[in-house]
Amino acid sequence: MLIRPRLTDYHGVLLAQEDADFAIPFFNEDIPLYVDPFLMWKSPSQQDIALHCALLSAFNYVGQLALKGESDRAIEILIAASECDEVGLGTSRTRTGKRIGRDKAQEILDVFRRIPRYAQEGLAHIEELQFFVDGISKDRISDFACSFLKSFLIDFTIDQCERLGIPTQREKIANVWDPRLRTFGSGEAMLPIDPTDGRPLLLVPKRWLRFVPWINFDDYFEKHCPQDEISHTPDTLTRVEVLNYNRDNYGIVSAYVKSKERSLADAQNDPLFSQIPVRSARNKYMLIKKLPTGKTDGADIKYEEATCQLLPSLLYPNMDFAAAQARTDSGVSIRDLIFYNTRRSPFLQEIFNDYGSRQVTFEMKNVAEIERTHVDQLNRYLADELGRFGILVTRNPLKKAIMKRTIDLWSGQRKAIVALTDTDIEQMVEVFDSKQREPIDVITKKYAEFRRACP
């Protein structure tokens, strides 16, 4: 079975995250990013700007309901909007969140009553709620945005699935905001589903995603909050004390928001994966090179850790990192790195066609010499969706007898096992540094050498 499958991989759509317009969702776990409405506000796209206006219009309408004496209806809307499980953003391991309660919804509505600017003009950014209401942070801001813009996300998801051939089915979907009726309703749409529980999934444009909103409490507290003015002991200043101060001193928050608007050019979406710097890559390789083989002083663990940190960056974006996992084979602990095969290069397309490799296994062995048992261990693991292509990451070239064993496996079972040595890793780091070629070209070369040795 596939290791940590994503929606695209599950359906055989081998797509690199780099090439997707959306954050590719996992099953049974959230994507650790959040929708940042500021990225819509600063976008040159008229569509994004209009969506930000629609989001503010919906939220400020709720505030006006409360000011007009319709608090119960306003509270119901906020509770419904406070969670959007279909998008799977955040840090939950179950893709299921918890909605706010009536008391928290009332606290949000009180902001409109207490601050004249909001009562008269409404919020300019819904992220401003972070400065007045405890418990409202990046996850809740993201959910509010997704809930009020769910109709767009449905259309976006349908369009992406049609383009990529991702299967969909007609599903009921709750809490879809209708801007004409100004209420949440339910409907049906052709959407992809999570096969583990049958729930519908919504895709989110990755251009909207950040780890932390551009306008956020921690940044405000560190750089703009007048801590000495709020407390004689700023070292012990609590979040609640700051929130209380902000409610009576809206001008401080307004000045902070204006400063963030002026620096809009620096606000960029965050990638789901960031490569380590070249200097870090060189340092990781030097650490590997200095390590002795074997297990002395934990050398095997250090080797695995350094390799786990280095290879995902060297191979991105051609191969997306899936997981690092430990397995036991005949009582021996083995550390694997699993990558998604994106078919982004001719080589990756070839190993998919010839070996059925939807994922690629890298097995790390910090030994002076690869033995037949090591090859056989990896051989037994190469099956089903993982495919029949694997890579041994080790210190030295294979001895002649072991090389013959890998060739015999290809001849008899059409399985390919290629070895990457310290020298190969060094070449990959050099290529990574020079930017003249891509590190995966080193693996391509090693595979070509292996195939030339096969009958």
Secondary structure, DSSP 8 states (H G I E B T S, - for coil): --SS-BHHHHTT----GGG-SB---BSSS-BS-EE-HHHHHT-S-HHHHHHHHHHHHHHHHHHHHHHTT-HHHHHHHHHHHT--GGG-BSS-SSS------HHHHHHHHHHHHH-HHHHHH--S-GGGGGGTSTT--HHHHHHHHHHHTHHHHHHHHHHHHHHHT---EEEEEEEEEETTTTEEEEEEEEE-B-TTT--B----BGGGEESS-SS-HHHHHHHT--HHHH-S-GGG--HHHHHHHHHH-HHHHHHHHHHHHHTGGG-----SS----HHHHHHHHHHHHHS-SSSGGGHHHHHHHHHHHHHHHHHTTTEEEEEEEEEEETTEEEEEEEEEE---SHHHHHHHHHH--SEEEEEE---SS--HHHHHHHHHH--GGG-SEEEEE-SS---HHHHHHHHHHHHHH--EEEEE-HHHHHHHHHHHHH-SS-THHHHHHHHHHHHHH--
